[in-house]
Structures are given as C-alpha cells and as structure tokens.
Amino acid sequence: MNINNKIKQFIHDHTWEYGIWYKEYEDFFNSNAGSDERQKQSIELIEKIMTAHGKEDLYKYLSELARIENGIKELEPWVRDHVSHAMLCYLLGIFINEYYLNDNFKIHVDNFQWKLAGLFHDIGYPIEIAQNLMAEYNNKINEIGRKLGFIQIVDPLFKVSYEDLPILTHGNNSLILIQNQLSKWGLSINVEQEYTTRLKNGKVCHGIISSLLLLKTLDMMYEANNPQRKHRDTFHNMSNINWNQNNFETHVVQACSAIFIHNLPVEAFNGVRINPINAPLAFTLKLADTLQDWERPSKKYPKGFSSDFYDLIYKSNSIVIITTLEDRANKINSELSDFLINDNIIVEKI
C-alpha cells in the first residue's frame, strides 16, 4: 500500500502534457519526505513547468516560502510543509483531471489553469505566518492588561497591512474580478466581505493572500508584455509566449478565484457547495488539497504520515482513499462533505 506509487501509475501517460517528465517526478517521489532535497526538487520542477509560459519568475514565491518555513519551525512548530505539498497536489490533480472529471462529467480543466492553481495556491502562507507571530504579541499585551484591570484591546496593536493588494492596473480590482467569476460558478461567497473582515480584524487567510498576490503579479506581467491589453494573440521580444488579454481574463482569473476560496471556512460558502460541473477547477483544487494528507512534515511528525499509510483506488469512476489512520479519514470525509458536491469520493479506514 503506497499512494505515491498509485499516483505514478495513473499519471504516467499524461504528465508530459503538464510540463513534467517521468524521470523528474520519479526522482521527486523517491526523495525523502520533509527533506531539503525534496523542497529543492519541487522548486526546480515548478520553475521548469512555468518556463513554457514565460512565468518562471513565479517559482521565487515557492523558494521564499521554503526558506521561511524552514526558518520558522522553532518559533511556530505547527507550520506544515507547503512547498512539496504544492507539487504533490499538482500531481494528484493530474489524476483527478484526466480520470475522475473526464470519466464522470466529460470535463477537462485547462492545463495552464491547473498549473497556476495547483502549484501556487499556498504562496501567501508566509504572510499568515507573520500575522500568527504578531498575534502572540497581541495576546501577551492583552494578558498583561487583564491582570492589571484594563479592558481588553479589541483591535490588534500589530497586524499585517495589505490594503493595496487587490489594486490592479487600468483601474481594475481583483475582488471584483473574483466575485464575478464565483458568480459564474454558482457560488454565493461574498468576496469583499471575506477580504475586508480579515483586513479590519488583523487576520490573514493564506488562500486569499495567495490569490491576490498571484493575480497582482500576473497582471504586472501582462501589462509589461501587452500594455494595451489587446484581446488578440500578442508576442513580445521574439518569444513564443502569448500575452493575449483573453488568457488573463479566462485562465488567470479562474485560477486565482479557485485559490481565493480553497481555504475559506464552510460558513463563507453560505450553504452552497462546489459543483464539479459548474466549477471544475475550484473543485479539483479543493479536492486535491483536501486529499493530499500524507508526507506533510511538522515538528511533531518530521516526516508527516508516510505514503505507506495511504492508498488510492479508482473503480467504477469512484475515488477511494484507503488509510490506516481513522482520525485522518474522519477529518477528510467531513471536509469532502462540507465543501464538494460528490457521491463517489470517500476515505476509508482499514
């Protein structure tokens, strides 16, 4: 029983379409979970995958995330790995796209959209780490104040400021673009409310930050290479990279919208779950992110839960994840039920 081996078998004939070759993901799977080598491999693979789209600089976000996560373990030992996790999610998502979505709904998520959503959905996590560290100071100040008889401070004294993050070129606003996309997907999430409530209260959702950070960065890239934002094939500096504004409005906005919602609490969805037919990209990201539970190191479990504790069975168009860990099975099943419309995806404890 080893879920990594099963994923390799399923995706073997498809990975070249996603910018990765057999030897590359074989070396990745064979490296030790939680090791610097695996993080380094993840970053190098992501740079290679994105080079085909002229967006190789995006890998630097992952490099910075790896550096911060390694340095922060002593201060915040509960931090989970998000760099190798991104690559594992990406590979798992290839299976979901090529098998589950195709077999059940005859739907296929655009490969470029999945590259953006699968690989960069956690790039804002360093900001969440920073806010969590500030929260420790705020809590201590309040604790001292209570002991001295002072009223607890409602607004945090220290908080991350990111008011300008949604502002794009040409007067556009990320929150509006994402809200429009979520409405097309049939979701009833209030984007402005989710953003402003956290901003006001000094809270950070790494999904929201990742989404807005990626959208802002890609907006600058398109602006530099297609300043008039022409809705036609546009090539810059003799390259074969197409900066057509249609690609931004379709692929980039959809990917960032999926990232925006992937870490929101169930209350934000207002009783509406993600439909794989209406929102296949958001469905794939949430599903891959939820199922990818193995080999996520922490201080308590330096190597995470071994891939030997999990297995993947695909039969009659249904996904069954087998695990020896009952508490993990219960947690994952609860999330699947809360967020996704599905009746043939389950985690079973053996």
Order of alpha helices (4+ residues) and beta strands (2+ residues): alpha-alpha-alpha-alpha-alpha-alpha-alpha-alpha-alpha-alpha-alpha-alpha-alpha-beta-beta-alpha-beta
